[in-house]
Amino acid sequence: MSKVNKYFLPTEDVNDEKAIIAELYYVSGDEVKKGDIIYSFETTKAVIDVEAETEGFINYFVSAGDEANIGSIVCEISKEKTEITYKQEAKKKKNEIKINPTKKAISLAKRHGLVIEHLGLNGIVKEKDIRPFIKANDPEKVIGRCLLLNRKDKFIKYLLEDKLFRDLSSKEKTELYKQNGFIIGENVEVGKGAVLIGNKIEIEDNVTIGEYTYIESPEIHIGKNTTIGNHCEFVGGSIQIGESNKISNKINVDISGGRFPDSTLITGRGCLIASESYLNICRQVTIGENVALSPRSMIYTHSYWQSVLDGYSSTFGPVKIDNNSWLGSMSQILPNVVVNEGSIIVSNSLVINNVKPFTMVGGVPAVIIKDKLKKGHSNIIKIKILKGLFAELSDWLYSQHCEVKKTKADIIQINTGGNQKSCMLLEKGVEYLKKNDGVDIVVSLEINDDLPEFVKTTFDIKKEIVVGELGVIESLILG
């Protein structure tokens, strides 16, 4: 019996369950050679050619235009001719081929009152397929312009050319920014050698910019309670950093690959970008809330070098990292990738496809290792976990040079730099709060009732919000 090589529809994107057979290049019974392209299929991201791995006679089990399940058999190649068991259909006419629009294409069509089924399109329909049908006078059709630094502005020219500015004290720098129309909040520290250069700069309260950090962008916004470390370099079309971000040392954000209208970095609340991470924002990078990038994480929005005239690929596209996701150390994210909510990227992985919510992926290229990561704990279990974390809080505060004293089972007294406050883990209702305990800060799984006036700050874990004063001690608790 002759050897038979079977060809199954491969996985190109972890989110795809089906793909469309775009083209069959032979007819069942034809002889093919090793390296010949035998069929191509289309996913939501690309058209992929499949080559024969051996010579022989081909037998197809699908027709062009079919929608097939990932992993299903497409064809087989045998050394000898075999009986043809599947009758290929003639290539389907355009109006017979199933239309499979992406979510973005559907959204774009709706915004412009277009019916995709009436456009004469077929197969997988993407945003780029819809745009030619948008009227020329439509605002969406107008080509966006890149945001550029106004180098004719006297103050911007001064910041670019006079390096002595960087040696000024933080107070002198912030005063000069204010005098030139920029918005600088309370308790903002700009370290030695650091400079921010932009047409529009807005820095909210309690922000620290580390030593020798350089931020250059036409638009700069930094949310409250954010810390940016030493020796960082940010260059882009728009830099929008959310509140309560912790950005470590030697972070590099650049626009290698070219400046585009969407050369933008956006981060949500409570993000961590650890040391020596690299973010290329040639196209937009959007990082959701409570996202962690471990040391030396890398995000790319372009992928090219060799000439497209020689047949090499050239890829540009945005990257989105959704809420509560975690990128392991030295992981790489390539263009046009969405890492969905609650996902984990294992260290040293290369992510080329979208990642489903609450999954762990790893490898080169990354594949699913584990799914359904999120567990639905009861409040009882959550409170038990919270008690363990509260017990560890004292050690953390001590490591930050605070004096910590336990006054009750659920109350600790914190002293640093002359500031003293008491923090309570509130497991039950507000009626358990006593003024005599001198509680300033309350940490609770969930706060549904009004708290007494003597409580100055509350940490609501379930809602992920902080209400009230946010000084040195509160910022340390926030981490």
C-alpha positions in Angstrom: 0.0 0.0 0.0 1.4 3.4 -1.0 2.2 6.0 1.5 -0.5 8.8 1.8 0.3 12.3 3.2 -2.8 14.0 4.6 -3.1 17.8 4.8 -5.2 19.3 7.5 -6.3 22.9 7.8 -3.7 24.5 10.1 -4.2 27.0 12.9 -3.0 30.5 12.1 -4.8 32.5 14.7 -5.8 31.1 18.1 -9.2 32.9 17.8 -10.1 31.3 14.5 -12.2 28.2 14.5 -13.0 28.2 10.8 -11.3 29.4 7.6 -12.3 29.8 3.9 -10.7 27.7 1.2 -9.6 30.5 -1.1 -8.1 28.5 -4.0 -7.4 24.9 -5.1 -4.5 24.9 -7.6 -5.1 21.4 -9.0 -7.9 19.0 -9.7 -8.2 15.7 -7.9 -6.0 13.1 -9.7 -3.4 15.6 -10.9 0.3 14.9 -10.3 2.0 17.5 -8.1 5.7 18.0 -7.1 7.3 18.8 -3.8 7.1 22.6 -3.2 4.1 23.2 -5.4 1.4 25.4 -3.9 -1.6 23.0 -3.7 -4.2 25.3 -1.9 -4.6 28.5 -0.1 -7.0 29.5 2.7 -8.1 32.8 4.2 -8.4 33.7 7.9 -9.5 36.9 9.4 -5.9 38.2 9.2 -4.3 36.8 6.0 -4.3 34.5 3.0 -1.9 31.6 3.5 -0.5 29.3 0.8 0.1 25.6 1.5 2.9 23.7 -0.3 3.1 20.0 -1.1 5.7 18.3 1.2 6.1 15.4 -1.2 5.4 14.5 -4.8 2.5 12.3 -6.0 -1.1 12.4 -6.9 -3.5 14.8 -5.1 -7.0 14.1 -4.0 -9.1 17.0 -2.5 -11.9 16.8 0.1 -13.1 20.4 -0.2 -14.0 22.9 -2.9 -12.9 26.5 -3.4 -15.1 28.8 -1.4 -15.9 26.2 1.3 -15.8 27.2 4.9 -13.8 24.5 6.7 -13.1 23.8 10.4 -9.6 24.3 11.6 -8.0 20.8 11.8 -10.3 19.2 9.2 -8.8 17.4 6.2 -8.3 19.4 3.0 -6.5 17.0 0.8 -4.1 14.0 0.5 -1.1 13.2 -1.7 -0.3 9.5 -2.5 2.5 7.9 -4.6 -0.1 6.2 -6.8 -3.5 7.4 -8.1 -6.4 6.5 -5.8 -10.1 6.4 -6.3 -11.6 9.9 -6.1 -14.2 9.8 -3.3 -15.0 13.5 -3.1 -16.4 15.3 -6.1 -15.1 18.8 -6.4 -17.6 21.5 -7.1 -16.9 24.1 -9.7 -15.5 27.3 -8.2 -18.4 29.1 -6.6 -19.7 32.3 -8.1 -19.2 35.4 -6.1 -22.8 35.7 -5.0 -22.7 32.1 -3.9 -19.6 32.4 -1.6 -20.4 32.9 2.0 -19.5 36.4 3.4 -17.6 36.3 6.6 -17.1 39.9 7.8 -14.8 40.8 10.8 -16.3 42.6 13.8 -14.4 45.8 12.8 -15.7 45.6 9.3 -19.3 45.2 10.6 -18.8 48.2 12.9 -17.4 50.4 10.1 -20.2 49.5 7.7 -22.8 50.3 10.3 -21.3 53.7 11.0 -21.6 54.6 7.4 -25.0 53.0 6.6 -23.5 50.3 4.4 -25.0 46.8 4.0 -22.1 44.4 3.5 -24.2 41.9 1.6 -25.0 44.5 -1.0 -21.4 45.4 -1.8 -20.5 42.4 -3.9 -17.8 41.3 -1.5 -17.1 37.6 -0.6 -15.1 35.5 1.7 -13.6 37.2 4.7 -14.4 40.9 4.6 -12.1 43.3 6.5 -12.1 47.1 7.3 -9.9 47.7 4.2 -12.5 46.1 2.0 -15.2 48.4 3.3 -13.4 51.7 3.0 -13.5 52.0 -0.8 -17.3 52.2 -0.5 -17.3 55.1 1.9 -18.2 58.4 0.1 -15.3 60.6 -0.7 -16.7 63.5 1.4 -17.1 61.3 4.5 -15.0 62.5 7.4 -13.7 58.9 7.8 -12.2 59.2 4.4 -10.0 62.2 5.2 -6.4 61.2 5.5 -5.2 61.9 9.0 -2.1 64.0 9.6 0.7 63.2 11.9 1.0 65.3 15.0 4.3 67.1 14.9 6.3 69.1 17.4 6.0 72.9 16.9 9.7 73.6 16.6 9.1 77.3 15.9 7.7 77.8 19.4 10.3 79.7 21.4 9.9 77.6 24.6 9.9 74.3 22.7 13.0 75.5 20.8 14.6 76.4 24.2 13.8 73.0 25.6 15.3 71.2 22.6 18.5 73.3 22.3 19.4 74.5 25.8 20.6 71.5 27.8 21.0 73.7 30.9 17.2 73.6 31.5 17.6 69.9 32.4 19.9 70.8 35.3 17.3 73.2 36.9 15.6 72.1 40.1 12.2 70.4 39.9 10.5 73.6 41.3 12.2 75.8 38.7 11.2 73.4 35.8 7.6 73.1 36.9 7.3 76.9 37.3 8.7 77.5 33.8 6.2 74.9 32.3 3.3 76.7 34.1 4.5 80.1 32.9 4.4 78.8 29.3 0.8 77.6 29.5 1.2 74.0 30.4 -0.9 72.3 33.1 1.2 71.0 36.0 -0.6 69.6 39.1 0.3 69.6 42.8 3.3 67.7 44.1 4.9 67.1 40.7 8.6 66.2 40.8 10.8 66.4 37.6 14.1 64.8 38.3 17.7 66.0 37.6 18.4 65.9 33.8 14.8 65.1 33.0 12.8 67.1 30.4 9.3 66.9 28.8 8.9 68.6 25.3 5.5 69.0 23.7 2.9 71.3 22.2 0.5 70.3 24.9 1.6 69.0 28.3 -0.7 68.1 31.2 0.6 66.4 34.4 -1.8 65.6 37.2 -1.1 65.6 40.9 1.5 63.5 42.7 3.5 62.6 39.6 7.2 61.8 39.7 9.5 61.9 36.6 12.8 60.2 37.2 16.3 61.4 36.6 17.6 61.8 33.0 14.2 60.8 31.6 13.3 62.3 28.2 9.7 62.6 27.0 9.1 64.2 23.6 5.6 64.2 22.0 3.2 66.8 20.6 0.7 65.7 23.2 1.7 64.5 26.7 -0.7 63.6 29.5 0.3 61.9 32.7 -2.4 60.8 35.2 -2.2 61.4 38.9 -0.2 59.3 41.3 2.0 58.0 38.4 5.8 57.3 38.7 8.1 57.2 35.7 11.6 56.0 36.5 15.2 57.0 35.6 16.8 57.0 32.2 13.6 56.5 30.3 13.0 57.7 26.7 9.5 58.3 25.3 9.1 59.6 21.7 5.7 59.5 19.9 2.8 61.3 18.3 0.8 61.2 21.5 1.8 59.9 25.0 -1.3 59.3 27.3 -0.3 57.7 30.6 -3.1 56.7 33.0 -3.3 57.3 36.7 -1.4 55.2 39.3 1.0 53.8 36.8 4.4 52.5 37.9 6.9 52.8 35.0 10.4 51.6 35.9 13.9 52.5 34.8 15.2 52.4 31.2 11.9 52.2 29.4 12.2 52.9 25.7 9.1 54.1 23.7 9.8 55.0 20.1 8.4 55.4 16.6 10.9 53.3 14.7 9.3 52.3 11.4 7.9 55.8 10.8 5.6 58.4 12.3 1.9 57.9 11.6 -1.3 59.7 12.7 -1.9 56.9 15.2 1.6 56.8 16.7 0.2 56.8 20.1 0.7 55.2 23.5 -2.3 54.9 25.8 -2.1 53.2 29.2 -5.0 52.7 31.6 -5.1 52.9 35.4 -2.8 50.9 37.6 -0.3 49.6 35.0 3.2 48.3 35.6 5.9 48.7 32.9 9.0 47.0 34.4 12.6 47.9 33.7 14.1 47.8 30.2 10.8 47.2 28.4 10.5 48.3 24.8 7.3 49.7 23.2 7.3 50.6 19.5 4.4 53.0 18.8 4.9 53.4 15.0 1.1 52.5 15.2 -1.1 52.8 18.3 -0.4 50.7 21.4 -3.3 50.6 23.9 -2.7 49.1 27.3 -5.8 48.6 29.5 -6.2 48.8 33.2 -4.1 46.8 35.7 -1.8 45.4 33.0 1.8 44.3 33.9 4.7 44.2 31.4 7.5 42.3 33.0 11.2 43.3 32.6 12.4 43.5 28.9 8.9 42.9 27.5 8.7 44.0 23.8 5.8 45.3 21.8 6.2 45.9 18.0 3.7 47.7 15.7 5.8 47.1 12.6 7.6 44.1 11.1 9.7 44.6 8.1 13.3 45.1 6.7 13.8 43.4 3.3 12.3 45.0 0.2 8.6 44.2 -0.6 9.7 44.3 -4.2 11.7 41.1 -3.6 8.6 39.4 -2.2 9.3 40.0 1.5 6.4 40.9 3.8 5.8 44.3 5.4 3.4 44.4 8.3 2.2 47.5 10.2 -0.6 47.5 12.8 -1.8 48.4 16.3 -1.4 46.3 19.4 -3.9 46.2 22.3 -3.3 44.6 25.7 -6.6 44.4 27.5 -7.4 44.8 31.2 -5.7 42.6 33.8 -3.3 40.9 31.5 0.3 40.0 32.2 3.3 39.8 29.8 6.1 37.7 31.0 9.8 38.8 30.9 11.2 39.1 27.4 7.9 38.2 25.7 7.4 39.8 22.3 4.1 41.0 20.8 4.0 41.5 17.0 1.7 43.9 15.0 -2.1 43.5 14.7 -2.3 41.5 17.9 -5.0 41.8 20.6 -4.2 40.2 24.0 -7.6 39.9 25.5 -8.7 40.4 29.1 -7.1 38.4 31.9 -4.5 36.7 29.8 -1.0 35.6 30.6 2.0 35.6 28.1 4.7 33.2 29.3 8.2 34.6 29.4 10.3 34.4 26.2 7.2 33.8 24.1 6.5 35.3 20.6 2.9 36.3 20.1 1.8 36.5 16.5 -2.0 35.9 16.9 -4.8 37.2 19.0 -5.0 35.8 22.5 -8.4 34.7 23.9 -9.6 36.1 27.2 -8.4 34.4 30.4 -5.9 32.1 28.7 -2.2 31.4 29.1 -0.1 31.2 26.0 3.5 30.4 25.5 6.2 29.3 23.0 7.5 30.4 19.7 5.1 31.1 18.2 2.8 31.2 21.3 0.0 28.6 21.6 -2.6 28.1 24.3 -1.2 26.3 27.3 -4.2 26.8 29.7 -7.6 28.4 29.5 -10.3 29.5 31.9 -7.8 31.1 34.2 -10.3 33.3 36.0 -11.9 31.6 39.0 -15.2 32.7 40.5 -14.3 32.8 44.2 -16.9 33.4 46.8 -16.7 36.4 49.0 -15.7 34.2 51.9 -12.6 33.0 50.0 -11.8 36.5 48.8 -11.9 37.9 52.3 -9.6 35.0 53.4 -7.1 35.9 50.7 -7.4 39.6 51.5 -6.6 38.9 55.2 -3.4 37.1 54.0 -2.4 40.1 51.8 -3.1 42.5 54.6 -0.8 40.5 56.9 1.9 40.9 54.3 1.3 44.6 54.0 3.4 45.3 57.1 6.4 43.7 55.6 6.0 45.6 52.4 5.7 48.9 54.3 8.7 48.0 56.5 10.8 47.4 53.3 9.8 51.0 52.2 11.4 52.3 55.5 8.2 52.8 57.4 7.7 52.1 61.0 4.8 49.7 61.4 3.0 48.7 64.6 0.1 46.3 65.0 -2.5 47.9 67.4 -5.3 45.4 66.9 -5.8 42.2 64.9 -7.1 44.2 61.9 -5.4 47.6 62.4 -1.8 48.7 61.8 -0.2 52.0 62.6 2.1 53.4 59.9 4.8 56.1 60.5 7.1 57.5 57.8 8.9 60.8 57.6 6.8 62.3 60.4 3.5 61.2 58.9 1.5 58.8 61.0 -1.8 57.0 60.0 -3.7 53.9 61.0 -5.0 51.5 58.5 -7.8 49.0 59.1 -8.9 45.9 57.2 -12.7 46.1 57.4 -14.2 42.6 57.0 -17.8 43.5 58.0 -20.1 46.5 58.0 -19.2 50.1 58.8 -20.7 49.8 62.3 -17.5 48.0 63.3 -15.6 51.3 62.8 -14.9 53.0 66.1 -13.7 56.6 66.3 -11.5 55.7 69.3 -9.5 53.4 67.1 -8.2 56.4 65.3 -8.6 54.8 61.8 -7.6 57.0 58.9 -7.5 54.4 56.1 -9.9 51.6 55.4 -9.2 48.6 53.2 -12.3 46.5 52.3 -13.4 43.9 49.8 -16.5 46.1 49.1 -17.9 49.3 50.6 -21.6 49.8 50.2 -22.4 52.2 53.0 -21.2 55.8 53.9 -18.2 55.8 56.1 -17.7 58.0 59.1 -16.0 61.4 58.5 -12.9 60.4 60.5 -12.0 57.9 57.8 -10.0 59.9 55.2 -9.2 57.3 52.6 -10.9 54.0 51.5 -9.6 51.2 49.3 -12.5 49.3 47.7 -10.9 46.2 46.3 -13.9 44.8 44.3 -14.6 48.1 42.6 -10.8 48.8 42.2 -11.2 52.4 43.4 -9.5 54.6 46.0 -11.6 57.4 47.5 -10.2 60.3 49.6 -6.7 61.6 50.4 -3.8 60.0 48.7 -0.6 61.0 50.4 2.7 59.2 50.9 1.4 56.4 53.1 -1.7 55.8 50.9 0.5 55.7 47.8 2.7 53.1 49.5 -0.3 50.9 50.3 -1.4 51.3 46.7 2.0 49.9 45.7 
